[in-house]
Amino acid sequence: MSVAITWEVSERPVSEERLSEAVEAALRHGGEEGREVSLALVDDPTLAELHGRFLDDPSPTDVMSFALGDDEDEGAWGEVVVSVDRARAVAAERGVAWEREVVLYAVHGTLHLCGWDDHGSEDRRAMRSAEAAVLGLLGYDSE
């Protein structure tokens, strides 16, 4: 299993080791252990542009996930793109550590790759439960 991390921002609120642990824990929880995931940490304008291009909504968002394929010999299985700017703003609003919010977004995006959804209320509850389980394994308290 590998996690390829790309920083497109200068601020790094969390270590690459911690981000890899988070993605790997989410993959295990989602039954997709061993998959290769690419994780990009970007700013708000970059993710808003992707949001507009792929979901026809140019507003800022926290995280997006892209399934890339099932062939393990052909590179990454999926990509998770996290807005470090959005994580900083939301962490301040919620009174949580910026690091935790970035990790939450990495976990959330990875769980999407594993099949979790959060559009309906039941799905959202299941996603929140999965996030809490993974964050708990990583040593983060529930908020």
Sequence and secondary structure as in RCSB ss.txt:
>XXXX:A:sequence
MSVAITWEVSERPVSEERLSEAVEAALRHGGEEGREVSLALVDDPTLAELHGRFLDDPSPTDVMSFALGDDEDEG
AWGEVVVSVDRARAVAAERGVAWEREVVLYAVHGTLHLCGWDDHGSEDRRAMRSAEAAVLGLLGYDSE
>XXXX:A:secstr
  EEEEE SS  SS HHHHHHHHHHHHHHTT TT  EEEEEE HHHHHHHHHHHHS  S  SEEEEE  S GGGS
 SEEEEEEHHHHHHHHHHHT  HHHHHHHHHHHHHHHHTT   SSHHHHHHHHHHHHHHHHHTT    
